[in-house]
């Protein structure tokens, strides 16, 4: 069971509530997110698109735009090279639309996950040279491709990098770190030391969006100067019309910057929060046939969209193409002008994602069975080899296993050249640093604290597992999942207007989790199991005051029923579902929601965890 902890951060919650006209509970939640300054609270609650940071604060952006406009004027061939995930696909689409709006001669290439791997490689550079490409612009990659960019320059091509990943570095003898920036015409990456952009937590698509903003502004200035020289009323009208089109384009592209921000699991703080908030509102009425089709085939048309829908419904459809097929299919959907064609592609993406989910389920079950039968499930660091598993699913399966056991996990698969693998970690274990202690075992490796990737010879697997566990310093407490409770709050406090106020804290996600409340002495009266897979529980519950509520649970029903039987007995559990119980009393962590059924609204308690 998870360990429950109550957040105990101090502030004058009543004063904050009065100043911002919110419930004191909301003031406490905001404080728990470490948002303390008056200006930051105001931005969190009331931020608008006008509060987005000036894109010209990104280092090298004006240099990159000036260079790109010169290549456009020269009618040079330009190629966008993106990545095969959500962020890479959206980044590529944003750059493509922006460059096309300026009359660029431009095409796109998204690497194939298995054939090409991540980012630039020599083959992609050589293909661009063979195709007569003058300038390459990267998105969501490039910052670590110094060798490939140097090769492109040797072949007479220029490269502009737009990225958001960490800049590679070397540690000198004196302990100083020296950045290893690629030899590009311009490098736009908020993570580089020379960049003083106010918030470096943006994704690749937002970097691309900022680039397009400045590109269109500078293109309009050049157009206006040409108009003044011609002194033509007609040209002036055309320039004004073009400016309006650019404004509409930026509004449309905002949706894809928001989509990628959630899909790439960026923190929903600062300007990310604003982008996602407004992007989600727009998506409901999107004018993009491809996005509209994707929403429709997933049964979300006409519904209010949340970050959850991007992260767990729509986004995985884009990711599935890069995992099991080619991500260019997703890009084709976004570019489609014909809605019927877009629906066809969107349907294929959904089918791919459904297939991916089934393959993931089977792979996870196989991994758990293998670890438990062999005894390696007792290891502090779990390493499991699934030779027949599709290599693109290793990271997802590792994440599922990590959630089950709350341990660091590596899932390895058989690749074309040796073994490939992905790791997912827990907060107390720095995955990349631990891998660095046995780097001699790998042919390639990389990552950060919470996730990593690797390649190595098959014969090194067992030594890898033993070395990680021999070096592991984790304690039993580190393996204990912790749930931080925002407010211990009686169910009687839940009102419709309070739930509506909670909506002001959205969008929820990484960096701004959905608030967590707790209540003791909750009595379960009646229940029933719902869903074609019997994976949802719906209950009538009662608090200490005798007031009753509807409660729903979407968690592990087998585990929940085991808990009920072990603590309250088989007979009482049966009475809960086939009559009325009066002896099942629990503590629970919950979130209040408004359920809409057949046009009627009612309060509903969503249970997230439980204890006796």
Residue pairs with C-beta under 8 A, 6 or more apart in sequence:
1 609
1 611
2 480
2 481
2 482
2 483
2 609
3 480
3 481
3 482
3 483
4 482
4 483
4 485
4 518
4 589
4 609
4 611
5 482
5 483
5 484
5 485
6 484
6 485
6 488
6 518
7 32
7 484
7 485
7 486
9 31
9 32
9 34
10 31
11 27
11 28
11 31
11 36
13 24
13 27
13 28
13 31
14 24
14 27
16 22
16 24
16 27
16 30
16 31
16 41
17 23
17 24
17 26
17 27
19 38
20 27
20 41
20 42
20 45
22 45
22 501
22 504
23 498
23 501
25 487
25 489
25 493
25 498
26 501
26 502
26 504
26 505
28 486
28 487
29 486
29 487
29 505
29 515
30 41
30 44
30 45
30 505
32 484
32 486
33 44
33 512
35 41
35 44
43 51
43 270
44 273
45 504
47 271
47 273
47 274
47 277
48 274
48 278
49 254
49 274
49 278
51 271
51 274
52 271
52 274
52 275
53 197
53 198
53 199
53 271
55 61
55 210
55 211
55 213
55 214
56 62
56 214
57 196
57 197
57 198
58 188
58 190
58 195
58 197
58 207
58 210
58 211
59 187
59 188
59 189
59 190
59 192
59 194
59 195
59 196
59 197
60 186
60 187
60 188
60 194
60 195
61 186
61 188
61 210
61 211
61 214
62 214
62 218
63 185
63 186
64 160
64 162
64 185
64 186
64 188
64 211
65 211
65 214
65 215
65 218
66 218
67 135
67 158
67 160
67 185
67 186
68 78
68 99
68 104
68 135
68 137
68 160
68 215
69 102
69 215
69 218
69 219
69 222
71 78
71 104
71 134
71 135
71 158
72 78
72 99
72 102
72 103
72 104
72 105
74 134
75 105
76 105
76 134
76 135
77 105
77 106
77 107
77 131
77 132
77 133
77 134
77 135
78 99
78 104
78 105
78 106
78 107
78 133
78 134
78 135
78 136
78 137
79 106
79 107
79 108
79 109
79 128
79 131
79 133
79 135
79 136
79 137
80 92
80 95
80 96
80 99
80 106
80 107
80 108
80 109
80 136
80 137
80 138
80 139
81 108
81 109
81 110
81 111
81 120
81 124
81 128
81 136
81 137
81 138
81 139
81 141
81 142
82 88
82 89
82 91
82 92
82 95
82 108
82 109
82 110
82 111
82 138
82 139
82 140
82 141
82 331
83 89
83 91
83 92
83 110
83 111
83 118
83 119
83 139
83 140
83 141
83 204
83 322
83 327
84 110
84 111
84 112
84 113
84 118
84 321
84 322
84 326
84 327
85 140
85 263
85 264
85 318
85 319
85 322
85 327
86 259
86 260
86 263
86 264
86 315
86 318
86 319
87 140
87 203
87 204
87 205
87 260
87 263
87 264
88 110
88 139
88 140
88 141
88 204
88 322
88 327
89 110
89 260
89 318
89 322
89 327
89 330
89 331
89 334
90 205
90 208
90 256
90 257
90 259
90 260
90 263
90 318
90 334
91 139
91 140
91 162
91 203
91 204
91 205
91 207
91 208
91 260
92 108
92 110
92 139
92 331
93 256
93 331
93 334
93 335
94 139
94 205
94 208
94 209
94 212
94 253
94 256
94 257
95 137
95 139
95 162
95 208
95 211
95 212
96 106
96 108
96 335
97 212
97 249
97 252
97 253
98 208
98 211
98 212
98 215
98 216
98 249
98 253
99 106
99 137
99 215
100 106
101 216
101 219
101 245
101 246
101 249
102 215
102 216
102 219
108 328
108 331
109 124
109 127
109 128
110 322
110 326
110 327
110 328
110 331
111 117
111 118
111 119
111 121
111 124
112 326
113 322
113 323
113 327
113 392
114 391
114 392
114 416
116 123
116 124
118 141
119 138
119 141
119 142
119 144
119 145
119 148
120 138
120 141
120 142
120 145
120 148
120 149
121 148
122 148
122 151
124 148
125 136
125 148
125 151
125 152
125 155
125 157
126 155
128 136
128 152
128 157
129 152
129 155
129 156
129 157
133 157
134 157
134 158
135 157
135 158
135 159
135 160
135 185
136 152
136 157
136 158
136 159
136 160
137 159
137 160
137 161
137 162
138 145
138 159
138 160
138 161
138 162
138 163
139 162
139 163
139 204
139 205
139 207
139 208
140 162
140 163
140 164
140 165
140 203
140 204
140 205
140 208
141 163
141 165
141 204
142 149
142 159
142 161
142 162
142 163
142 182
142 184
142 187
143 161
143 163
143 165
143 166
143 167
143 168
143 181
143 182
143 187
143 189
143 191
143 192
144 165
144 167
144 168
144 182
145 161
145 182
146 168
146 180
146 181
146 182
146 183
149 159
149 161
149 182
149 183
149 184
150 182
150 183
152 158
152 159
153 159
153 183
158 184
158 185
159 182
159 184
159 185
160 184
160 185
160 186
160 188
161 182
161 184
161 186
161 187
161 188
161 189
162 188
162 189
162 204
162 207
162 208
162 211
163 187
163 188
163 189
163 204
163 207
164 189
164 190
164 191
164 200
164 202
164 203
164 204
164 206
164 207
165 189
165 191
165 204
166 191
166 448
167 179
167 180
167 181
167 189
167 191
167 192
167 193
168 179
168 180
169 177
169 178
169 179
169 180
170 177
170 178
170 180
171 177
171 178
172 178
179 192
179 193
181 187
181 192
188 207
188 210
188 211
189 195
189 207
190 197
190 199
190 200
190 202
190 207
191 200
198 270
199 270
199 271
199 272
201 266
201 267
201 269
201 270
201 272
201 511
202 210
202 261
202 266
202 271
202 272
203 257
203 260
203 261
203 264
203 266
203 272
204 260
204 264
205 256
205 257
205 259
205 260
205 261
205 264
206 257
206 260
206 261
206 271
206 272
206 275
208 257
209 250
209 253
209 254
209 256
209 257
212 250
212 253
213 250
216 246
216 249
216 250
219 246
220 239
220 242
220 243
220 246
223 239
223 242
224 239
226 235
227 235
227 236
227 239
251 282
252 282
252 286
252 287
252 288
254 275
254 278
254 279
254 282
255 279
255 282
255 283
255 286
255 288
255 291
256 279
256 291
256 334
257 275
257 279
258 275
258 276
258 278
258 279
258 280
258 282
258 283
258 310
259 279
259 283
259 291
259 310
259 314
259 315
261 268
261 272
261 275
261 276
261 279
262 268
262 276
262 307
262 310
262 311
262 315
262 507
262 509
263 310
263 311
263 315
263 318
263 319
265 311
265 509
265 510
266 272
266 510
266 511
267 510
267 511
267 512
268 276
268 307
268 507
268 508
268 509
268 510
268 511
268 512
269 511
269 512
272 511
273 507
273 512
276 307
276 507
276 509
277 506
277 507
280 305
280 306
280 307
280 310
280 507
283 291
283 295
283 305
284 302
284 303
284 304
284 305
286 292
286 295
288 334
289 336
289 337
289 338
289 339
289 342
290 333
290 334
290 335
290 336
290 342
290 345
290 346
291 334
292 301
292 339
292 342
293 333
293 336
293 339
293 342
293 343
293 345
293 346
294 314
294 317
294 333
294 342
294 346
294 349
294 350
295 301
295 305
295 314
296 343
296 346
297 343
297 346
297 347
297 349
297 350
298 313
298 314
298 317
298 350
300 309
300 313
300 314
303 309
306 506
306 507
306 508
307 506
307 507
307 508
307 509
308 508
311 509
316 353
316 356
316 357
317 330
317 346
317 349
317 350
317 352
317 353
318 327
318 330
318 349
319 353
320 349
320 352
320 353
320 355
320 356
321 327
321 328
321 329
321 330
321 349
321 352
322 330
322 392
323 356
323 390
323 392
323 393
324 352
324 355
324 356
324 390
324 392
325 352
329 345
329 348
329 349
330 349
332 345
333 342
333 345
333 346
333 349
336 342
336 345
356 393
359 389
359 390
359 393
360 393
360 396
360 397
360 400
363 386
363 389
363 390
363 393
363 397
363 411
364 397
364 400
364 401
366 386
366 389
367 384
367 386
367 397
367 401
367 411
368 377
368 401
368 404
370 384
370 386
371 377
371 382
371 384
371 401
376 382
376 383
376 384
376 465
377 405
379 407
379 465
379 469
380 407
380 408
380 469
380 472
380 474
380 479
381 407
381 408
381 409
381 410
381 429
381 434
381 465
381 468
381 469
381 472
382 401
382 405
382 407
382 408
382 409
382 410
383 409
383 410
383 412
383 461
383 464
383 465
383 468
384 401
384 409
384 410
384 411
384 412
385 412
385 413
385 419
385 461
386 394
386 397
386 411
386 412
386 413
387 413
387 414
388 413
388 414
389 397
389 411
389 413
390 413
391 413
391 415
391 420
393 413
394 411
394 412
394 413
394 420
394 421
394 422
395 411
395 422
395 424
395 451
395 453
397 411
398 409
398 410
398 411
398 422
398 423
398 424
399 409
399 424
401 407
401 409
401 411
401 424
402 408
402 409
402 424
402 425
402 426
405 479
406 426
406 479
406 480
406 481
407 426
407 479
408 423
408 424
408 425
408 426
408 429
408 431
408 434
408 468
408 474
409 423
409 424
409 425
410 421
410 422
410 423
410 452
410 454
410 464
410 468
411 421
411 422
411 423
412 419
412 420
412 421
412 461
413 419
413 420
413 421
414 420
414 458
415 455
417 443
417 455
418 443
418 455
418 456
418 457
418 458
419 455
419 456
419 457
419 458
419 460
419 461
420 453
420 454
420 455
421 453
421 454
421 455
421 456
422 451
422 452
422 453
422 454
423 431
423 435
423 447
423 451
423 452
423 453
423 454
424 431
424 450
424 451
425 431
425 449
425 450
425 451
425 452
426 478
426 479
427 450
428 474
428 478
429 472
429 474
429 478
430 449
431 447
431 448
431 449
431 450
431 451
431 452
432 446
432 447
432 448
432 449
432 452
433 449
434 468
434 471
434 472
435 442
435 445
435 447
435 452
435 454
437 467
437 471
438 463
438 464
438 467
438 468
438 471
439 445
441 456
441 460
441 463
441 464
441 467
442 454
442 455
442 456
442 460
443 455
443 456
443 457
444 454
444 455
445 452
445 453
445 454
445 455
445 456
446 452
446 453
446 454
447 453
456 464
483 516
483 589
483 608
483 609
484 516
485 516
485 517
485 518
485 589
486 515
486 516
486 517
487 515
487 517
487 518
488 517
488 518
488 519
488 520
489 517
489 518
489 519
490 519
490 543
490 544
490 545
491 519
491 522
491 541
491 543
491 547
491 549
491 590
491 605
492 543
492 545
492 547
494 549
494 592
494 603
494 605
495 603
496 594
496 601
496 603
498 592
499 592
499 593
499 594
499 603
500 594
502 515
502 592
505 512
505 515
508 514
514 591
515 591
516 589
516 591
516 608
517 589
517 590
517 591
517 592
518 587
518 588
518 589
518 590
519 543
519 587
519 588
519 590
520 587
521 543
521 544
521 585
521 587
522 541
522 542
522 543
522 585
522 586
522 587
522 588
523 541
523 542
523 543
523 582
523 584
523 585
524 539
524 540
524 541
524 576
524 581
524 584
524 585
524 586
525 539
525 540
525 541
525 542
525 548
525 576
525 580
525 581
525 582
526 539
526 540
526 576
526 577
526 579
526 580
526 581
527 537
527 538
527 539
527 540
527 576
527 577
528 537
528 538
528 539
528 577
529 536
529 537
529 538
529 557
529 577
530 536
530 537
530 538
534 557
535 554
535 557
536 552
536 553
536 554
536 557
537 552
537 553
537 557
537 560
538 550
538 551
538 552
538 553
539 550
539 551
539 552
539 553
539 576
540 548
540 549
540 550
540 551
541 548
541 549
541 550
541 551
541 605
542 548
542 549
543 549
549 603
549 604
549 605
550 595
550 602
550 603
550 604
550 605
551 590
551 604
551 605
551 606
551 607
552 595
552 604
552 605
552 606
552 607
553 560
553 606
553 607
554 606
555 607
555 608
555 609
560 610
561 573
563 610
563 612
564 572
564 573
564 576
564 584
565 573
567 612
568 581
568 583
568 584
572 581
572 583
572 584
573 581
573 584
575 581
576 584
586 610
586 611
586 612
587 610
587 611
587 612
588 607
588 608
588 609
588 610
588 611
589 607
589 608
589 609
589 610
590 605
590 606
590 607
590 608
591 605
591 606
591 608
592 603
592 604
592 605
592 606
593 603
593 604
593 605
593 606
594 601
594 602
594 603
594 604
595 601
595 602
595 603
595 604
